[in-house]
Amino acid sequence: MKQHLDAVQSSFDPRAQAYLSSAVHAAGADLQAARELLAAPVQRIERALDLGCGAGHLAYVLAPQVGQVVAFDASPAMLDVVRDSAAQRGLGNLDCQVGDVHQLPFADSSFDLVATRYSAHHWRDLPRAMAEARRVLRSGGRLLFIDLEAPSDTLVDTHLQAMELLRDPSHVRNRSREEWLALLRAIGAQVEHEQRWPTRLQFDTWVQRMQTPEPMVRAIRLLQQGAPAEVSAGLAIEPDGSFTPSTVLWWARCAG
Ligand SMILES: C[S@@+](CC[C@H](N)C(=O)[O-])C[C@H]1O[C@@H](n2cnc3c(N)ncnc32)[C@H](O)[C@@H]1O
Protein backbone atom coordinates (compact mmCIF):
# COMPACT_ATOMS: atom_id res chain seq x y z
CA MET A 1 0.00 0.00 0.00
CA LYS A 2 1.24 3.49 -0.88
CA GLN A 3 2.24 5.99 1.81
CA HIS A 4 0.74 9.48 1.76
CA LEU A 5 4.01 10.99 0.49
CA ASP A 6 3.78 8.67 -2.55
CA ALA A 7 0.33 10.16 -3.23
CA VAL A 8 1.86 13.65 -3.04
CA GLN A 9 4.55 12.72 -5.56
CA SER A 10 2.05 10.96 -7.85
CA SER A 11 -0.21 14.01 -7.73
CA PHE A 12 2.47 16.60 -8.41
CA ASP A 13 5.28 15.02 -10.47
CA PRO A 14 3.23 14.85 -13.70
CA ARG A 15 1.71 18.31 -13.14
CA ALA A 16 4.74 20.50 -12.59
CA GLN A 17 4.33 22.47 -15.85
CA ALA A 18 0.62 23.01 -15.12
CA TYR A 19 1.54 24.59 -11.77
CA LEU A 20 4.14 26.84 -13.40
CA SER A 21 1.49 28.31 -15.73
CA SER A 22 -1.43 28.24 -13.25
CA ALA A 23 -2.86 31.76 -12.90
CA VAL A 24 -3.97 31.09 -9.30
CA HIS A 25 -0.40 30.16 -8.37
CA ALA A 26 1.62 32.54 -10.57
CA ALA A 27 -0.19 35.67 -9.40
CA GLY A 28 -2.30 36.77 -6.48
CA ALA A 29 -2.73 39.52 -3.93
CA ASP A 30 -0.99 37.26 -1.41
CA LEU A 31 2.27 37.37 -3.42
CA GLN A 32 2.11 41.16 -3.51
CA ALA A 33 1.49 41.21 0.27
CA ALA A 34 4.49 38.90 0.77
CA ARG A 35 6.64 41.29 -1.30
CA GLU A 36 5.53 44.23 0.86
CA LEU A 37 6.13 42.38 4.15
CA LEU A 38 9.64 41.45 3.04
CA ALA A 39 10.39 45.01 1.95
CA ALA A 40 9.32 46.43 5.33
CA PRO A 41 12.27 47.28 7.56
CA VAL A 42 12.66 43.98 9.42
CA GLN A 43 16.10 42.57 10.11
CA ARG A 44 17.82 41.55 6.85
CA ILE A 45 16.81 38.04 5.78
CA GLU A 46 19.90 36.15 4.64
CA ARG A 47 18.58 32.59 4.30
CA ALA A 48 14.98 31.75 3.44
CA LEU A 49 13.32 28.36 3.01
CA ASP A 50 10.21 27.77 0.86
CA LEU A 51 8.52 24.55 1.98
CA GLY A 52 6.46 22.74 -0.69
CA CYS A 53 7.66 25.27 -3.24
CA GLY A 54 5.81 23.58 -6.12
CA ALA A 55 6.65 25.40 -9.36
CA GLY A 56 8.35 28.10 -7.27
CA HIS A 57 6.08 31.15 -7.38
CA LEU A 58 6.71 32.18 -3.76
CA ALA A 59 10.44 31.41 -4.06
CA TYR A 60 10.64 33.80 -7.09
CA VAL A 61 9.18 36.57 -4.90
CA LEU A 62 11.58 35.81 -2.03
CA ALA A 63 14.77 35.51 -4.08
CA PRO A 64 15.27 39.20 -5.06
CA GLN A 65 14.67 40.29 -1.45
CA VAL A 66 16.86 37.89 0.54
CA GLY A 67 20.43 36.57 0.42
CA GLN A 68 19.61 32.99 -0.54
CA VAL A 69 16.46 30.86 -0.96
CA VAL A 70 16.19 27.12 -0.67
CA ALA A 71 13.19 25.85 -2.67
CA PHE A 72 12.17 22.58 -1.02
CA ASP A 73 9.67 20.02 -2.33
CA ALA A 74 8.87 16.31 -2.31
CA SER A 75 8.42 16.32 -6.10
CA PRO A 76 11.66 16.11 -8.13
CA ALA A 77 9.75 17.15 -11.28
CA MET A 78 8.60 20.38 -9.58
CA LEU A 79 12.20 21.16 -8.67
CA ASP A 80 13.33 20.59 -12.30
CA VAL A 81 10.78 23.21 -13.33
CA VAL A 82 12.00 25.59 -10.58
CA ARG A 83 15.66 25.21 -11.65
CA ASP A 84 14.83 26.05 -15.29
CA SER A 85 12.50 28.89 -14.43
CA ALA A 86 14.90 30.42 -11.87
CA ALA A 87 17.68 30.38 -14.49
CA GLN A 88 15.39 32.09 -17.03
CA ARG A 89 14.55 34.75 -14.43
CA GLY A 90 18.25 35.27 -13.63
CA LEU A 91 17.79 34.21 -9.99
CA GLY A 92 21.25 32.91 -9.11
CA ASN A 93 20.57 32.75 -5.34
CA LEU A 94 17.90 30.03 -5.49
CA ASP A 95 18.87 26.44 -4.64
CA CYS A 96 16.59 23.41 -4.88
CA GLN A 97 16.40 20.51 -2.48
CA VAL A 98 14.11 17.50 -2.52
CA GLY A 99 12.64 16.09 0.71
CA ASP A 100 9.75 15.78 3.13
CA VAL A 101 8.65 18.72 5.29
CA HIS A 102 8.18 16.33 8.21
CA GLN A 103 11.94 15.62 8.36
CA LEU A 104 13.86 18.65 7.18
CA PRO A 105 17.49 17.92 6.22
CA PHE A 106 18.73 21.22 7.71
CA ALA A 107 20.57 22.18 10.88
CA ASP A 108 18.77 23.84 13.80
CA SER A 109 18.46 27.64 13.52
CA SER A 110 19.81 27.72 9.96
CA PHE A 111 17.18 30.03 8.36
CA ASP A 112 15.98 33.59 8.99
CA LEU A 113 12.65 32.96 7.26
CA VAL A 114 10.59 29.81 6.72
CA ALA A 115 7.81 30.29 4.20
CA THR A 116 5.18 28.12 2.55
CA ARG A 117 2.29 28.73 0.14
CA TYR A 118 -0.61 26.47 -0.87
CA SER A 119 1.24 23.37 0.40
CA ALA A 120 0.39 22.87 4.11
CA HIS A 121 -3.03 21.36 3.30
CA HIS A 122 -1.13 18.38 1.79
CA TRP A 123 1.00 17.73 4.87
CA ARG A 124 0.20 14.48 6.65
CA ASP A 125 1.15 15.76 10.13
CA LEU A 126 0.98 19.56 10.20
CA PRO A 127 1.99 20.00 13.89
CA ARG A 128 5.11 17.92 13.25
CA ALA A 129 6.01 19.81 10.07
CA MET A 130 5.51 23.11 11.89
CA ALA A 131 7.78 21.93 14.71
CA GLU A 132 10.38 21.18 12.02
CA ALA A 133 9.90 24.65 10.52
CA ARG A 134 10.44 26.12 14.01
CA ARG A 135 13.53 23.97 14.61
CA VAL A 136 15.33 25.21 11.49
CA LEU A 137 14.35 28.85 12.16
CA ARG A 138 16.73 31.01 14.17
CA SER A 139 15.51 32.78 17.28
CA GLY A 140 13.76 35.98 16.20
CA GLY A 141 13.22 34.58 12.68
CA ARG A 142 10.02 35.01 10.67
CA LEU A 143 7.40 32.57 9.42
CA LEU A 144 5.31 33.30 6.33
CA PHE A 145 2.46 30.81 5.92
CA ILE A 146 -0.08 31.11 3.10
CA ASP A 147 -2.81 28.58 2.32
CA LEU A 148 -6.45 28.17 1.43
CA GLU A 149 -8.39 28.57 4.66
CA ALA A 150 -11.14 26.26 5.93
CA PRO A 151 -14.42 28.04 6.70
CA SER A 152 -15.16 28.17 10.43
CA ASP A 153 -18.69 26.86 9.72
CA THR A 154 -18.35 23.06 10.07
CA LEU A 155 -20.91 22.22 7.39
CA VAL A 156 -19.26 24.47 4.80
CA ASP A 157 -15.86 23.17 5.88
CA THR A 158 -16.92 19.53 5.36
CA HIS A 159 -18.05 20.28 1.82
CA LEU A 160 -14.82 22.11 0.98
CA GLN A 161 -12.67 19.22 2.29
CA ALA A 162 -14.79 16.69 0.38
CA MET A 163 -14.45 18.63 -2.88
CA GLU A 164 -10.70 18.98 -2.38
CA LEU A 165 -10.22 15.26 -1.63
CA LEU A 166 -12.33 14.13 -4.60
CA ARG A 167 -10.22 16.38 -6.83
CA ASP A 168 -6.84 15.32 -5.42
CA PRO A 169 -6.09 12.23 -3.27
CA SER A 170 -3.05 13.98 -1.76
CA HIS A 171 -5.29 16.53 -0.02
CA VAL A 172 -5.23 16.28 3.81
CA ARG A 173 -7.06 19.32 5.29
CA ASN A 174 -7.47 23.04 4.91
CA ARG A 175 -7.27 24.63 8.38
CA SER A 176 -9.57 27.22 9.87
CA ARG A 177 -8.44 30.50 11.45
CA GLU A 178 -8.84 28.95 14.92
CA GLU A 179 -6.77 25.89 13.95
CA TRP A 180 -4.00 28.06 12.46
CA LEU A 181 -3.84 30.21 15.57
CA ALA A 182 -3.53 27.12 17.79
CA LEU A 183 -0.84 25.61 15.53
CA LEU A 184 1.18 28.84 15.52
CA ARG A 185 0.80 29.24 19.28
CA ALA A 186 2.06 25.66 19.81
CA ILE A 187 5.43 26.54 18.26
CA GLY A 188 5.70 29.86 20.10
CA ALA A 189 5.04 32.01 17.02
CA GLN A 190 3.74 35.53 17.63
CA VAL A 191 1.48 36.67 14.83
CA GLU A 192 2.44 40.13 13.52
CA HIS A 193 0.19 40.24 10.46
CA GLU A 194 -2.86 38.29 9.29
CA GLN A 195 -4.65 38.88 6.00
CA ARG A 196 -7.13 37.04 3.79
CA TRP A 197 -8.49 37.36 0.27
CA PRO A 198 -11.27 35.67 -1.68
CA THR A 199 -9.67 33.24 -4.16
CA ARG A 200 -11.90 32.22 -7.06
CA LEU A 201 -11.18 28.71 -8.35
CA GLN A 202 -12.47 28.39 -11.91
CA PHE A 203 -13.90 24.86 -11.99
CA ASP A 204 -12.56 23.55 -15.33
CA THR A 205 -9.00 24.77 -14.82
CA TRP A 206 -9.09 23.63 -11.17
CA VAL A 207 -9.81 19.99 -12.12
CA GLN A 208 -7.76 20.04 -15.34
CA ARG A 209 -4.64 21.22 -13.48
CA MET A 210 -4.86 18.09 -11.29
CA GLN A 211 -6.10 15.82 -14.12
CA THR A 212 -8.94 14.73 -11.86
CA PRO A 213 -10.57 11.54 -13.24
CA GLU A 214 -13.99 12.10 -14.82
CA PRO A 215 -15.98 10.07 -12.20
CA MET A 216 -14.49 12.27 -9.47
CA VAL A 217 -15.32 15.44 -11.43
CA ARG A 218 -18.93 14.20 -11.67
CA ALA A 219 -18.96 13.43 -7.93
CA ILE A 220 -17.79 16.98 -7.11
CA ARG A 221 -20.51 18.44 -9.33
CA LEU A 222 -23.17 16.20 -7.70
CA LEU A 223 -21.95 17.23 -4.27
CA GLN A 224 -22.14 20.90 -5.22
CA GLN A 225 -25.58 20.56 -6.81
CA GLY A 226 -26.96 18.81 -3.72
CA ALA A 227 -25.33 21.21 -1.28
CA PRO A 228 -27.59 23.13 1.09
CA ALA A 229 -28.00 26.87 0.59
CA GLU A 230 -25.62 27.72 3.47
CA VAL A 231 -22.83 25.80 1.69
CA SER A 232 -23.54 27.31 -1.74
CA ALA A 233 -23.45 30.75 -0.17
CA GLY A 234 -20.46 30.04 2.09
CA LEU A 235 -18.30 28.90 -0.83
CA ALA A 236 -19.96 31.14 -3.44
CA ILE A 237 -20.55 28.10 -5.68
CA GLU A 238 -21.42 29.19 -9.22
CA PRO A 239 -23.55 27.33 -11.80
CA ASP A 240 -20.44 25.98 -13.60
CA GLY A 241 -18.91 24.69 -10.33
CA SER A 242 -16.43 27.52 -9.84
CA PHE A 243 -16.23 28.58 -6.20
CA THR A 244 -14.47 31.08 -3.96
CA PRO A 245 -12.77 30.05 -0.72
CA SER A 246 -10.35 32.35 1.14
CA THR A 247 -6.58 32.48 1.04
CA VAL A 248 -5.05 33.34 4.40
CA LEU A 249 -1.58 34.76 5.07
CA TRP A 250 0.20 34.53 8.45
CA TRP A 251 3.36 36.52 9.17
CA ALA A 252 4.79 35.62 12.55
CA ARG A 253 7.95 35.96 14.62
CA CYS A 254 9.47 33.16 16.69
CA ALA A 255 11.46 34.39 19.65
CA GLY A 256 13.62 32.46 22.12
C1 LIG B 1 0.10 23.46 -4.83
S1 LIG B 1 1.78 23.09 -4.83
C2 LIG B 1 2.58 24.49 -4.12
C3 LIG B 1 2.47 25.78 -4.85
C4 LIG B 1 3.62 26.74 -4.65
N1 LIG B 1 4.10 26.84 -3.29
C5 LIG B 1 3.27 28.12 -5.20
O1 LIG B 1 3.41 29.12 -4.49
O2 LIG B 1 2.87 28.20 -6.37
C6 LIG B 1 1.96 22.02 -3.41
C7 LIG B 1 3.37 21.45 -3.31
O3 LIG B 1 3.58 20.92 -2.00
C8 LIG B 1 4.45 19.82 -2.13
N2 LIG B 1 4.33 18.96 -0.93
C9 LIG B 1 3.21 18.39 -0.45
N3 LIG B 1 3.50 17.65 0.64
C10 LIG B 1 4.84 17.77 0.85
C11 LIG B 1 5.73 17.22 1.81
N4 LIG B 1 5.32 16.40 2.78
N5 LIG B 1 7.04 17.55 1.74
C12 LIG B 1 7.50 18.37 0.74
N6 LIG B 1 6.69 18.90 -0.21
C13 LIG B 1 5.37 18.60 -0.15
C14 LIG B 1 3.96 19.12 -3.40
O4 LIG B 1 4.91 18.26 -3.95
C15 LIG B 1 3.61 20.31 -4.29
O5 LIG B 1 4.67 20.63 -5.16
The ligand as a Gaussian input file, in Angstrom:
#p B3LYP/6-31G(d) Opt

LIG

0 1
 C        0.102000      23.461000      -4.833000
 S        1.775000      23.092000      -4.833000
 C        2.577000      24.495000      -4.120000
 C        2.469000      25.783000      -4.852000
 C        3.621000      26.740000      -4.651000
 N        4.098000      26.839000      -3.292000
 C        3.273000      28.120000      -5.201000
 O        3.414000      29.125000      -4.486000
 O        2.868000      28.196000      -6.369000
 C        1.957000      22.016000      -3.409000
 C        3.371000      21.446000      -3.312000
 O        3.579000      20.923000      -2.005000
 C        4.446000      19.817000      -2.128000
 N        4.331000      18.959000      -0.930000
 C        3.211000      18.392000      -0.448000
 N        3.499000      17.648000       0.640000
 C        4.840000      17.765000       0.854000
 C        5.733000      17.224000       1.810000
 N        5.319000      16.404000       2.781000
 N        7.039000      17.554000       1.737000
 C        7.497000      18.375000       0.741000
 N        6.687000      18.902000      -0.213000
 C        5.371000      18.601000      -0.147000
 C        3.956000      19.119000      -3.402000
 O        4.913000      18.257000      -3.947000
 C        3.609000      20.313000      -4.290000
 O        4.666000      20.632000      -5.164000

